[in-house]
Amino acid sequence: MVAVNVGEALALSHALHWIRDMRFDNMDFVVDSKITVDAILSNKVDVTEFGQIIAACQNTLSSFFTNSRVEFNRLQANVVAHGLAREATDSANSIVHSNIPDCIATLIMNEML
């Protein structure tokens, strides 16, 4: 079992690497974990597992995403991302969707209203 803060930091780390590998730049990363965002924006040294993941994220951000930022967004404002994350945890394999997945189609439509 992974601690929640470690899981949130790992999710950001994977997103950073995925976007970097796709050669995108000037990206804003929106996270619903205030602890993770505060740690990313901090210069404080943290030798815990969480701190090491944060340091790796900071390094990736400074090396590949010079015009990008990490922002906090409340969970309630991020229901589509959480719907997709919930679906992803049920899948054993990586999936690339070319169309809007059924698990979030209704959520997206509701947000558009």
mmCIF file of the C-alpha atoms, coordinates in Angstrom:
data_MODEL
# 
_entry.id   MODEL 
# 
loop_
_atom_site.group_PDB 
_atom_site.id 
_atom_site.type_symbol 
_atom_site.label_atom_id 
_atom_site.label_alt_id 
_atom_site.label_comp_id 
_atom_site.label_asym_id 
_atom_site.label_entity_id 
_atom_site.label_seq_id 
_atom_site.pdbx_PDB_ins_code 
_atom_site.Cartn_x 
_atom_site.Cartn_y 
_atom_site.Cartn_z 
_atom_site.occupancy 
_atom_site.B_iso_or_equiv 
_atom_site.pdbx_formal_charge 
_atom_site.auth_seq_id 
_atom_site.auth_comp_id 
_atom_site.auth_asym_id 
_atom_site.auth_atom_id 
_atom_site.pdbx_PDB_model_num 
ATOM 1   C CA . MET A 1 1   ? 0.000   0.000  0.000   1.00 0.00 ? 1   MET A CA 1 
ATOM 2   C CA . VAL A 1 2   ? 1.320   3.425  -0.984  1.00 0.00 ? 2   VAL A CA 1 
ATOM 3   C CA . ALA A 1 3   ? 0.755   6.524  1.142   1.00 0.00 ? 3   ALA A CA 1 
ATOM 4   C CA . VAL A 1 4   ? -1.639  9.011  -0.466  1.00 0.00 ? 4   VAL A CA 1 
ATOM 5   C CA . ASN A 1 5   ? 0.946   11.789 -0.737  1.00 0.00 ? 5   ASN A CA 1 
ATOM 6   C CA . VAL A 1 6   ? 3.424   9.378  -2.367  1.00 0.00 ? 6   VAL A CA 1 
ATOM 7   C CA . GLY A 1 7   ? 0.732   8.228  -4.807  1.00 0.00 ? 7   GLY A CA 1 
ATOM 8   C CA . GLU A 1 8   ? -0.124  11.822 -5.732  1.00 0.00 ? 8   GLU A CA 1 
ATOM 9   C CA . ALA A 1 9   ? 3.557   12.654 -6.264  1.00 0.00 ? 9   ALA A CA 1 
ATOM 10  C CA . LEU A 1 10  ? 4.042   9.499  -8.361  1.00 0.00 ? 10  LEU A CA 1 
ATOM 11  C CA . ALA A 1 11  ? 1.047   10.435 -10.500 1.00 0.00 ? 11  ALA A CA 1 
ATOM 12  C CA . LEU A 1 12  ? 2.571   13.847 -11.183 1.00 0.00 ? 12  LEU A CA 1 
ATOM 13  C CA . SER A 1 13  ? 5.942   12.261 -11.903 1.00 0.00 ? 13  SER A CA 1 
ATOM 14  C CA . HIS A 1 14  ? 4.419   9.859  -14.426 1.00 0.00 ? 14  HIS A CA 1 
ATOM 15  C CA . ALA A 1 15  ? 2.478   12.697 -16.066 1.00 0.00 ? 15  ALA A CA 1 
ATOM 16  C CA . LEU A 1 16  ? 5.637   14.787 -16.363 1.00 0.00 ? 16  LEU A CA 1 
ATOM 17  C CA . HIS A 1 17  ? 7.560   11.923 -17.962 1.00 0.00 ? 17  HIS A CA 1 
ATOM 18  C CA . TRP A 1 18  ? 4.703   11.065 -20.301 1.00 0.00 ? 18  TRP A CA 1 
ATOM 19  C CA . ILE A 1 19  ? 4.346   14.667 -21.503 1.00 0.00 ? 19  ILE A CA 1 
ATOM 20  C CA . ARG A 1 20  ? 8.131   15.041 -21.772 1.00 0.00 ? 20  ARG A CA 1 
ATOM 21  C CA . ASP A 1 21  ? 8.363   11.851 -23.866 1.00 0.00 ? 21  ASP A CA 1 
ATOM 22  C CA . MET A 1 22  ? 5.653   13.241 -26.159 1.00 0.00 ? 22  MET A CA 1 
ATOM 23  C CA . ARG A 1 23  ? 7.861   16.349 -26.526 1.00 0.00 ? 23  ARG A CA 1 
ATOM 24  C CA . PHE A 1 24  ? 5.245   18.810 -25.326 1.00 0.00 ? 24  PHE A CA 1 
ATOM 25  C CA . ASP A 1 25  ? 6.274   22.044 -23.616 1.00 0.00 ? 25  ASP A CA 1 
ATOM 26  C CA . ASN A 1 26  ? 4.563   25.037 -22.044 1.00 0.00 ? 26  ASN A CA 1 
ATOM 27  C CA . MET A 1 27  ? 2.177   22.813 -20.089 1.00 0.00 ? 27  MET A CA 1 
ATOM 28  C CA . ASP A 1 28  ? 0.285   23.605 -16.927 1.00 0.00 ? 28  ASP A CA 1 
ATOM 29  C CA . PHE A 1 29  ? -0.139  20.633 -14.616 1.00 0.00 ? 29  PHE A CA 1 
ATOM 30  C CA . VAL A 1 30  ? -3.194  20.791 -12.378 1.00 0.00 ? 30  VAL A CA 1 
ATOM 31  C CA . VAL A 1 31  ? -3.089  18.682 -9.230  1.00 0.00 ? 31  VAL A CA 1 
ATOM 32  C CA . ASP A 1 32  ? -5.746  18.302 -6.538  1.00 0.00 ? 32  ASP A CA 1 
ATOM 33  C CA . SER A 1 33  ? -3.223  17.599 -3.786  1.00 0.00 ? 33  SER A CA 1 
ATOM 34  C CA . LYS A 1 34  ? -2.273  20.833 -2.048  1.00 0.00 ? 34  LYS A CA 1 
ATOM 35  C CA . ILE A 1 35  ? 0.529   19.000 -0.221  1.00 0.00 ? 35  ILE A CA 1 
ATOM 36  C CA . THR A 1 36  ? 2.070   17.978 -3.557  1.00 0.00 ? 36  THR A CA 1 
ATOM 37  C CA . VAL A 1 37  ? 1.774   21.454 -5.085  1.00 0.00 ? 37  VAL A CA 1 
ATOM 38  C CA . ASP A 1 38  ? 3.184   23.127 -1.968  1.00 0.00 ? 38  ASP A CA 1 
ATOM 39  C CA . ALA A 1 39  ? 6.116   20.683 -1.991  1.00 0.00 ? 39  ALA A CA 1 
ATOM 40  C CA . ILE A 1 40  ? 6.790   21.310 -5.706  1.00 0.00 ? 40  ILE A CA 1 
ATOM 41  C CA . LEU A 1 41  ? 6.848   25.062 -5.097  1.00 0.00 ? 41  LEU A CA 1 
ATOM 42  C CA . SER A 1 42  ? 9.036   24.745 -2.010  1.00 0.00 ? 42  SER A CA 1 
ATOM 43  C CA . ASN A 1 43  ? 12.824  24.728 -1.813  1.00 0.00 ? 43  ASN A CA 1 
ATOM 44  C CA . LYS A 1 44  ? 12.713  22.673 1.376   1.00 0.00 ? 44  LYS A CA 1 
ATOM 45  C CA . VAL A 1 45  ? 14.780  19.474 1.399   1.00 0.00 ? 45  VAL A CA 1 
ATOM 46  C CA . ASP A 1 46  ? 12.753  16.365 2.236   1.00 0.00 ? 46  ASP A CA 1 
ATOM 47  C CA . VAL A 1 47  ? 14.601  13.043 2.504   1.00 0.00 ? 47  VAL A CA 1 
ATOM 48  C CA . THR A 1 48  ? 11.440  10.930 2.667   1.00 0.00 ? 48  THR A CA 1 
ATOM 49  C CA . GLU A 1 49  ? 10.187  8.866  -0.279  1.00 0.00 ? 49  GLU A CA 1 
ATOM 50  C CA . PHE A 1 50  ? 7.673   11.646 -0.993  1.00 0.00 ? 50  PHE A CA 1 
ATOM 51  C CA . GLY A 1 51  ? 10.445  14.247 -0.925  1.00 0.00 ? 51  GLY A CA 1 
ATOM 52  C CA . GLN A 1 52  ? 12.621  12.272 -3.314  1.00 0.00 ? 52  GLN A CA 1 
ATOM 53  C CA . ILE A 1 53  ? 9.771   11.961 -5.823  1.00 0.00 ? 53  ILE A CA 1 
ATOM 54  C CA . ILE A 1 54  ? 9.070   15.690 -5.479  1.00 0.00 ? 54  ILE A CA 1 
ATOM 55  C CA . ALA A 1 55  ? 12.759  16.471 -6.077  1.00 0.00 ? 55  ALA A CA 1 
ATOM 56  C CA . ALA A 1 56  ? 12.690  14.346 -9.237  1.00 0.00 ? 56  ALA A CA 1 
ATOM 57  C CA . CYS A 1 57  ? 9.559   16.197 -10.390 1.00 0.00 ? 57  CYS A CA 1 
ATOM 58  C CA . GLN A 1 58  ? 11.219  19.550 -9.708  1.00 0.00 ? 58  GLN A CA 1 
ATOM 59  C CA . ASN A 1 59  ? 14.248  18.442 -11.716 1.00 0.00 ? 59  ASN A CA 1 
ATOM 60  C CA . THR A 1 60  ? 12.070  17.335 -14.643 1.00 0.00 ? 60  THR A CA 1 
ATOM 61  C CA . LEU A 1 61  ? 10.108  20.583 -14.512 1.00 0.00 ? 61  LEU A CA 1 
ATOM 62  C CA . SER A 1 62  ? 13.229  22.754 -14.501 1.00 0.00 ? 62  SER A CA 1 
ATOM 63  C CA . SER A 1 63  ? 14.935  20.708 -17.232 1.00 0.00 ? 63  SER A CA 1 
ATOM 64  C CA . PHE A 1 64  ? 12.077  20.174 -19.680 1.00 0.00 ? 64  PHE A CA 1 
ATOM 65  C CA . PHE A 1 65  ? 9.205   22.499 -18.772 1.00 0.00 ? 65  PHE A CA 1 
ATOM 66  C CA . THR A 1 66  ? 10.733  25.933 -18.284 1.00 0.00 ? 66  THR A CA 1 
ATOM 67  C CA . ASN A 1 67  ? 7.505   27.758 -19.210 1.00 0.00 ? 67  ASN A CA 1 
ATOM 68  C CA . SER A 1 68  ? 5.226   25.422 -17.302 1.00 0.00 ? 68  SER A CA 1 
ATOM 69  C CA . ARG A 1 69  ? 3.790   25.355 -13.819 1.00 0.00 ? 69  ARG A CA 1 
ATOM 70  C CA . VAL A 1 70  ? 2.087   23.097 -11.322 1.00 0.00 ? 70  VAL A CA 1 
ATOM 71  C CA . GLU A 1 71  ? -1.166  24.415 -9.863  1.00 0.00 ? 71  GLU A CA 1 
ATOM 72  C CA . PHE A 1 72  ? -3.596  23.320 -7.183  1.00 0.00 ? 72  PHE A CA 1 
ATOM 73  C CA . ASN A 1 73  ? -7.235  22.710 -8.078  1.00 0.00 ? 73  ASN A CA 1 
ATOM 74  C CA . ARG A 1 74  ? -9.790  21.444 -5.566  1.00 0.00 ? 74  ARG A CA 1 
ATOM 75  C CA . LEU A 1 75  ? -11.019 17.890 -5.972  1.00 0.00 ? 75  LEU A CA 1 
ATOM 76  C CA . GLN A 1 76  ? -14.602 19.040 -6.547  1.00 0.00 ? 76  GLN A CA 1 
ATOM 77  C CA . ALA A 1 77  ? -13.489 21.080 -9.550  1.00 0.00 ? 77  ALA A CA 1 
ATOM 78  C CA . ASN A 1 78  ? -11.689 18.105 -11.027 1.00 0.00 ? 78  ASN A CA 1 
ATOM 79  C CA . VAL A 1 79  ? -14.386 15.413 -11.245 1.00 0.00 ? 79  VAL A CA 1 
ATOM 80  C CA . VAL A 1 80  ? -13.530 14.412 -14.823 1.00 0.00 ? 80  VAL A CA 1 
ATOM 81  C CA . ALA A 1 81  ? -9.908  13.704 -13.946 1.00 0.00 ? 81  ALA A CA 1 
ATOM 82  C CA . HIS A 1 82  ? -11.020 11.666 -10.964 1.00 0.00 ? 82  HIS A CA 1 
ATOM 83  C CA . GLY A 1 83  ? -13.529 9.720  -13.023 1.00 0.00 ? 83  GLY A CA 1 
ATOM 84  C CA . LEU A 1 84  ? -10.785 8.806  -15.449 1.00 0.00 ? 84  LEU A CA 1 
ATOM 85  C CA . ALA A 1 85  ? -8.363  7.990  -12.620 1.00 0.00 ? 85  ALA A CA 1 
ATOM 86  C CA . ARG A 1 86  ? -10.958 5.721  -11.021 1.00 0.00 ? 86  ARG A CA 1 
ATOM 87  C CA . GLU A 1 87  ? -11.358 3.872  -14.314 1.00 0.00 ? 87  GLU A CA 1 
ATOM 88  C CA . ALA A 1 88  ? -7.593  3.622  -14.770 1.00 0.00 ? 88  ALA A CA 1 
ATOM 89  C CA . THR A 1 89  ? -7.108  1.917  -11.424 1.00 0.00 ? 89  THR A CA 1 
ATOM 90  C CA . ASP A 1 90  ? -9.461  -0.848 -12.597 1.00 0.00 ? 90  ASP A CA 1 
ATOM 91  C CA . SER A 1 91  ? -7.333  -1.527 -15.675 1.00 0.00 ? 91  SER A CA 1 
ATOM 92  C CA . ALA A 1 92  ? -4.247  -3.719 -15.468 1.00 0.00 ? 92  ALA A CA 1 
ATOM 93  C CA . ASN A 1 93  ? -2.801  -2.323 -18.709 1.00 0.00 ? 93  ASN A CA 1 
ATOM 94  C CA . SER A 1 94  ? -2.066  1.096  -20.126 1.00 0.00 ? 94  SER A CA 1 
ATOM 95  C CA . ILE A 1 95  ? -4.782  2.376  -22.441 1.00 0.00 ? 95  ILE A CA 1 
ATOM 96  C CA . VAL A 1 96  ? -4.641  5.195  -24.971 1.00 0.00 ? 96  VAL A CA 1 
ATOM 97  C CA . HIS A 1 97  ? -8.103  6.526  -25.788 1.00 0.00 ? 97  HIS A CA 1 
ATOM 98  C CA . SER A 1 98  ? -8.711  8.087  -29.179 1.00 0.00 ? 98  SER A CA 1 
ATOM 99  C CA . ASN A 1 99  ? -12.314 8.945  -28.240 1.00 0.00 ? 99  ASN A CA 1 
ATOM 100 C CA . ILE A 1 100 ? -13.864 10.152 -24.991 1.00 0.00 ? 100 ILE A CA 1 
ATOM 101 C CA . PRO A 1 101 ? -14.079 7.114  -22.682 1.00 0.00 ? 101 PRO A CA 1 
ATOM 102 C CA . ASP A 1 102 ? -17.594 6.160  -21.567 1.00 0.00 ? 102 ASP A CA 1 
ATOM 103 C CA . CYS A 1 103 ? -16.544 6.500  -17.920 1.00 0.00 ? 103 CYS A CA 1 
ATOM 104 C CA . ILE A 1 104 ? -16.202 10.300 -18.270 1.00 0.00 ? 104 ILE A CA 1 
ATOM 105 C CA . ALA A 1 105 ? -18.436 11.190 -21.234 1.00 0.00 ? 105 ALA A CA 1 
ATOM 106 C CA . THR A 1 106 ? -21.386 12.122 -18.997 1.00 0.00 ? 106 THR A CA 1 
ATOM 107 C CA . LEU A 1 107 ? -19.147 14.116 -16.649 1.00 0.00 ? 107 LEU A CA 1 
ATOM 108 C CA . ILE A 1 108 ? -17.735 16.122 -19.563 1.00 0.00 ? 108 ILE A CA 1 
ATOM 109 C CA . MET A 1 109 ? -21.189 16.783 -20.964 1.00 0.00 ? 109 MET A CA 1 
ATOM 110 C CA . ASN A 1 110 ? -22.394 17.968 -17.527 1.00 0.00 ? 110 ASN A CA 1 
ATOM 111 C CA . GLU A 1 111 ? -19.429 20.341 -17.225 1.00 0.00 ? 111 GLU A CA 1 
ATOM 112 C CA . MET A 1 112 ? -20.166 21.806 -20.647 1.00 0.00 ? 112 MET A CA 1 
ATOM 113 C CA . LEU A 1 113 ? -23.711 22.779 -19.605 1.00 0.00 ? 113 LEU A CA 1 
# 
